Amino acid sequence: MDILLWEQLPEDAKEAGTQGLKSEDEIARFTVDEHLSLVERTNLFLAGGHLVQQRKAVDSLPALLKASGRAGWEAVQTNLQVTLQNLDADAQLATAEALAAAVQQHALPDTDVADCLLPLAMANNRSKDTSEEEAEAWLQLLLDMLPALPARQLL
């Protein structure tokens, strides 16, 4: 079998071979310190990450709440609220679903569900900018919270 050297390849083959490669700047932009905690990584992705990284942060919310509880929520809450204002409908749905999964998995004690998640779910459910599908997802989160909410919250 003959082996072609780079110099022997036609120019169009050379271009095709390098199209998928990323520049060092692109690689550096998406490189994250592997020693960051889940809370730190989630905050990093929410605050300034690429859309894919923000979605990863949203998807990690149940695990973060299970591992870090209320302290984890308080650490990421502000960045999550700011990011939610700029996320597309799919990401909004994913956020509501991730928080619903956290509630279903009992990732937070009932009192923390009421104190931490209820205000966010209520605010997003009442927003005028949400689509019907988004409103339904936030409403589903509220319904999932019902068993965890104290009676005084329901009156």
Phi, psi and chi 1 to 4 in degrees:
 res  aa     phi    psi   chi1   chi2   chi3   chi4
   1 MET       -  130.2  176.6  168.3  111.9      -
   2 ASP   -86.5  143.1  -68.8  -29.4      -      -
   3 ILE  -110.0  129.7  -62.1  175.6      -      -
   4 LEU   -89.0  136.5  -72.1  175.7      -      -
   5 LEU   -84.1  158.2  -61.7  175.1      -      -
   6 TRP   -52.7  -42.5 -177.5 -101.8      -      -
   7 GLU   -65.3  -23.2  -65.5   80.6   23.3      -
   8 GLN   -85.9  -12.6  -64.9  171.6  -42.9      -
   9 LEU   -73.6  145.5  -72.8  175.0      -      -
  10 PRO   -65.5  154.3  -10.0   16.8      -      -
  11 GLU   -58.9  -40.5  -75.4  -55.5  -47.8      -
  12 ASP   -65.0  -31.7   58.5  -20.7      -      -
  13 ALA   -70.4  -36.0      -      -      -      -
  14 LYS   -64.8  -43.0  -72.0  179.7 -175.1  177.6
  15 GLU   -65.1  -42.7  -71.0  174.5   22.9      -
  16 ALA   -63.1  -34.9      -      -      -      -
  17 GLY   -72.8  -19.7      -      -      -      -
  18 THR  -106.9   -3.7   60.1      -      -      -
  19 GLN   -62.5  -37.5  -78.1 -179.9  -26.2      -
  20 GLY   -81.9   -8.3      -      -      -      -
  21 LEU   -76.4  145.8  -61.3  178.8      -      -
  22 LYS  -103.3  148.6  -57.8  -66.9  179.9 -163.2
  23 SER   -73.5  163.4   70.7      -      -      -
  24 GLU   -61.7  -35.3  -74.9 -173.8   40.4      -
  25 ASP   -63.6  -43.0  -70.4  -22.8      -      -
  26 GLU   -64.2  -42.2  -75.1  179.0  -62.8      -
  27 ILE   -63.8  -44.4  -67.9  170.1      -      -
  28 ALA   -62.8  -37.5      -      -      -      -
  29 ARG   -63.2  -32.9 -137.8  177.9   48.1 -168.0
  30 PHE  -100.9    1.1  -67.5  108.0      -      -
  31 THR   -83.3  131.4  -59.0      -      -      -
  32 VAL  -124.4  138.4  177.1      -      -      -
  33 ASP   -57.2  122.2 -177.4   -2.1      -      -
  34 GLU   -71.4  -10.7   62.7 -172.3   51.2      -
  35 HIS   -90.9    0.1  -59.6  -46.9      -      -
  36 LEU   -67.6  142.9  -69.9  177.3      -      -
  37 SER   -72.3  168.2   70.3      -      -      -
  38 LEU   -61.3  -39.4 -178.8   56.0      -      -
  39 VAL   -64.5  -46.0  170.9      -      -      -
  40 GLU   -63.6  -42.8  -67.6  168.6  -34.4      -
  41 ARG   -65.7  -42.0 -173.5  176.7  -50.0  110.6
  42 THR   -61.7  -45.2  -59.3      -      -      -
  43 ASN   -62.7  -42.4  -95.6  -33.0      -      -
  44 LEU   -59.8  -47.4  177.5   68.0      -      -
  45 PHE   -67.0  -40.4  -71.8  169.7      -      -
  46 LEU   -68.6  -40.1  -72.2  172.2      -      -
  47 ALA   -75.0  -36.5      -      -      -      -
  48 GLY  -151.4   18.1      -      -      -      -
  49 GLY   -80.8  165.5      -      -      -      -
  50 HIS   -68.5  161.2 -174.8  -88.4      -      -
  51 LEU   -52.7  -40.7 -177.8   60.0      -      -
  52 VAL   -63.9  -39.8  171.4      -      -      -
  53 GLN   -69.1  -37.9  -68.2  170.8  -40.9      -
  54 GLN   -63.1  -40.8  -70.2  174.1  -23.1      -
  55 ARG   -65.1  -37.2  -72.6  -63.7  -63.7  -91.5
  56 LYS   -61.5  -42.2  174.1   66.0  176.0  157.8
  57 ALA   -61.8  -44.3      -      -      -      -
  58 VAL   -62.3  -45.3  164.3      -      -      -
  59 ASP   -63.6  -25.0  -67.8  -16.9      -      -
  60 SER   -86.1   -3.9   73.5      -      -      -
  61 LEU   -56.7  -44.8  -71.9  172.6      -      -
  62 PRO   -59.1  -43.5  -25.5   35.0      -      -
  63 ALA   -66.0  -40.3      -      -      -      -
  64 LEU   -62.3  -45.8 -179.6  143.4      -      -
  65 LEU   -67.8  -36.2  -65.0  175.1      -      -
  66 LYS   -65.1  -41.2 -170.6   97.9  169.4  155.0
  67 ALA   -80.5  -37.1      -      -      -      -
  68 SER  -115.2  -10.2  -58.9      -      -      -
  69 GLY    61.2 -145.4      -      -      -      -
  70 ARG   -61.3  -38.3 -175.3 -178.2 -168.0  121.6
  71 ALA   -61.3  -40.2      -      -      -      -
  72 GLY   -63.9  -43.1      -      -      -      -
  73 TRP   -60.6  -48.3  172.8 -104.2      -      -
  74 GLU   -62.5  -30.1  -70.7  172.9  -10.1      -
  75 ALA   -72.4  -30.8      -      -      -      -
  76 VAL  -107.7  -10.5  -58.0      -      -      -
  77 GLN   -54.7  -49.3  175.0 -175.3    8.7      -
  78 THR   -62.1  -47.3  -58.8      -      -      -
  79 ASN   -64.3  -36.1  -76.6  -28.8      -      -
  80 LEU   -65.4  -44.3  178.9   61.3      -      -
  81 GLN   -63.4  -41.2  -72.3  174.3  -37.3      -
  82 VAL   -66.4  -43.8  169.1      -      -      -
  83 THR   -65.5  -38.6  -58.5      -      -      -
  84 LEU   -57.5  -31.2  -85.2  171.1      -      -
  85 GLN   -66.3  -21.9  -65.3  172.1    5.5      -
  86 ASN  -112.0   -2.9  -59.8  -46.8      -      -
  87 LEU   -79.9  150.4  -70.2  177.5      -      -
  88 ASP   -75.0  175.5   63.3   10.6      -      -
  89 ALA   -60.2  -41.3      -      -      -      -
  90 ASP   -61.1  -41.0  -72.8  -20.1      -      -
  91 ALA   -70.8  -34.0      -      -      -      -
  92 GLN   -62.2  -45.2  -68.9  -85.2  -18.8      -
  93 LEU   -61.6  -43.6  -66.1  172.1      -      -
  94 ALA   -61.7  -37.1      -      -      -      -
  95 THR   -66.2  -48.2  -57.1      -      -      -
  96 ALA   -60.8  -40.7      -      -      -      -
  97 GLU   -68.4  -38.2  -69.9  167.2    0.2      -
  98 ALA   -65.7  -41.8      -      -      -      -
  99 LEU   -69.3  -35.9  -66.8  174.0      -      -
 100 ALA   -63.0  -40.8      -      -      -      -
 101 ALA   -62.3  -39.8      -      -      -      -
 102 ALA   -62.0  -41.7      -      -      -      -
 103 VAL   -65.6  -46.3  169.7      -      -      -
 104 GLN   -63.2  -31.4  -67.1  164.3    0.4      -
 105 GLN   -86.6    1.9  -64.3  168.1   11.7      -
 106 HIS    54.9   44.6  -56.8  -74.2      -      -
 107 ALA   -69.6  -23.4      -      -      -      -
 108 LEU  -125.0  148.1  -71.1  172.1      -      -
 109 PRO   -62.1  156.3  -16.2   25.2      -      -
 110 ASP   -54.4  -42.1  -69.3   -7.2      -      -
 111 THR   -63.3  -35.7   54.1      -      -      -
 112 ASP   -73.1  -31.3  -70.1  -14.6      -      -
 113 VAL   -60.3  -45.7  168.1      -      -      -
 114 ALA   -65.9  -43.6      -      -      -      -
 115 ASP   -76.6  -36.3  -66.4  -17.7      -      -
 116 CYS   -97.3  -50.7  -59.9      -      -      -
 117 LEU   -88.8  -32.7  -57.1 -176.9      -      -
 118 LEU   -57.9  -47.4 -177.7   59.2      -      -
 119 PRO   -60.0  -39.3  -23.1   33.0      -      -
 120 LEU   -66.0  -45.1  179.8   70.9      -      -
 121 ALA   -63.8  -41.2      -      -      -      -
 122 MET   -64.6  -45.4  -67.9  -66.3  -69.8      -
 123 ALA   -62.5  -42.2      -      -      -      -
 124 ASN   -75.9  -26.9  -78.7  -69.1      -      -
 125 ASN   -73.6  -29.4 -164.8   43.7      -      -
 126 ARG   -91.3   -5.8  -72.0 -173.2  -78.9 -164.0
 127 SER   -63.9  137.6  174.5      -      -      -
 128 LYS   -77.0  -16.5  -65.3  175.5 -175.9  169.3
 129 ASP   -89.1    1.1  -62.9  -29.0      -      -
 130 THR   -88.6  145.4   58.9      -      -      -
 131 SER   -76.2  171.2   68.1      -      -      -
 132 GLU   -61.7  -40.4 -173.5  175.3  -41.0      -
 133 GLU   -65.6  -41.0 -168.5  176.2   15.6      -
 134 GLU   -65.1  -45.8  -69.3  170.1  -86.7      -
 135 ALA   -59.4  -39.2      -      -      -      -
 136 GLU   -64.7  -39.4 -169.1  173.1  -55.0      -
 137 ALA   -65.7  -42.6      -      -      -      -
 138 TRP   -67.8  -36.3  -71.3  108.6      -      -
 139 LEU   -65.3  -39.7 -177.9   58.6      -      -
 140 GLN   -61.9  -39.3 -176.2   60.0   51.4      -
 141 LEU   -60.5  -44.5  171.7   58.6      -      -
 142 LEU   -60.1  -41.7  -72.0  168.5      -      -
 143 LEU   -64.2  -39.0  -68.8  172.8      -      -
 144 ASP   -65.5  -28.1  -71.0  -19.9      -      -
 145 MET   -77.1  -24.2  -74.8 -174.5 -152.4      -
 146 LEU   -47.0  -50.0  -79.8  177.1      -      -
 147 PRO   -62.6  -24.0  -20.1   29.8      -      -
 148 ALA   -88.3  -15.3      -      -      -      -
 149 LEU   -82.6  136.9  -63.1  176.7      -      -
 150 PRO   -66.0  153.8   -6.7   13.0      -      -
 151 ALA   -56.2  -34.3      -      -      -      -
 152 ARG   -64.8  -27.3   64.3  179.0  165.5   75.4
 153 GLN   -74.3  -25.9  -62.8  -77.4  148.1      -
 154 LEU   -87.6  -14.7  -60.0  174.6      -      -
 155 LEU   -83.1      -  -60.7  175.5      -      -
